[in-house]
Amino acid sequence: MTNISPANLSLDGGDPRKPSFQAENNIEIVGRIDHAKDRVVSFEEYMYYAAITRAEEKEANAQFIAARGPRTIKNVIKGRFSSGNAEQAASNSKVPNSLSVEKTEEKGHNGDAPQASESIGTENHGITEEQRKAASRAMRTASWGTIFYLITTDILGPTGAPWAFAQLGYGPGVVLYTVFGAMSYYSGWILWKVFCGLDSDRFPLKGYGDFFFRIFGAGARHFVNVAQALQLLLTVSVLVLSNGQSISQISRGPSGDSVGICFVACMVIFTAAGFLLGQIRTLQRLGWLANLSVWLTVTLVILCMVSVKYGPNYAAIETSFGMPPNSPIQTFAGTPPPGLATGGVGLVGSLNGLNIAVYAYGGALLFAALMAEMRHPMDFWKSLLIAEIFIYATYMFFGIFVYSYQGQYTYNPSVQGIAVYSVQTAGNVLSLISNLIAAVLYSNIGLKVVYVEVFHQLLKFPDLTTKTGKLWWAVMIPVYWVVAFIVGAAVPQFSYIVGLVGALFILSFAYTFPAWLAVGYWIKKDAMIEEEERFDPATNTYNYVDHGWKRWKRGFMKKPFFNAFNIFYFLGALVTCALGCYSSIESLRLAFESNIATSLSCLPPL
């Protein structure tokens, strides 16, 4: 994920089931259901309605496939570039266009099992339960093939793989990319199972924080959402830094002798473009940009592979890492010896390579949003499996190929390690286009999380759909980008800051948090006694036979080895996070001590 791809642009910038989405898109709201009061919603109630929704989706999906008929190349291509209206009509032709269901508000509740408070309407204004389900289902139109494509565009970012192999060597590189790839799939499998167990038409699960709210309560959701906001801010900082480097390389000309545009000014240029485009609050009907990002990535990979015959970019390596140029190119089966790895010496260098491998599989943050758009979420495992195999194969081939030609002089990102100026410039331009779109997307999501979590809920700022809220958005976007610029300019060492973001946040969302989620979900789920406990939809109550430690023990002992593995997985991910943070911080400290990295300098770091 070193080159971050805007996969969820195809999700039209938000959940179409929300009234705020409909208001911003000029959809007439006539039959809104007003919710009069809040009540407590238990974990078991979420599961009850999720089971009903999954059964209905299975039947609806079978009817859709029968009505659609056999697939042909023509209708596959046509569907790829359609807005989704045709698919929506095919899946549900009886959905009233003016129907809207107001988004429910959820609040944490203390007790043996964290619960949620959902707004449940008592007055439906003539709208039946079936119509309400149809309105929710109308926006779930994505097939598993489409989601495969979106997962691939979200995760795939191979330009850091060669540098990771240069720090690890062939053997450890292959092992780590294989292990992290397999565990990335396992984490996605966990999120899929939890989503299918807790999402329903009545209580749709829309974001990563919703997983934790429904199992651990409001405190866990706030923690996860804050971590998500920090990750997205640092991701934008990484993009400001990397694209500042791209602009600097372009400005220096083919000889590379001149300094070109002041490096800080290069980052300011990208930042200014970002906060101007960031004034767009919703990104509608831009699914084709996800298609474009794939072809941009493929083109970059081809450019990098073609350019290796001209040798590595010695000047960039010397400027960034201080490695003397023009030594014989060497590759290693195991860990490179001291002086032949730009990421550091011994364990530190290997851990920096590991961080890049972790960053490469980042993407779980968007899985909930992707599944929320699926016509049949039970098929998500197919999308995830094929995407992970394709991504893993790409990393293996591209990483080993470029490392074999450039050895210890491999650069990250690899497009900036191209020695030929014309090819390098073409690659930098392609990177600028795709990364600017990605940066705007992530700043959009990140600021919305901060606004909702802090300004709206705690400081009582107005909703973003109001006129005052829109004015606050216009003011905050430049501030957000300025903060991202300061972080990127203060730490101008791309590989190390990517490693720190990967270890602290990407690893947490891809490995640590899913393991934590798995422990809570299966213990609570398996603690339920099917023969003795029931949920009553008439009274919205669940008759627990016990509470506390006895219940938790029963849930754990239902699958003791599975739960123990998830605890071990969680602890292992925490240790890996700590080691990755240590290596990145130590490398940054050494870079500043040796004056290789300089904050807010006109001299480019490559």
Disulfide bonds with the S-S distance in Angstrom:
Cys262-Cys602 1.98
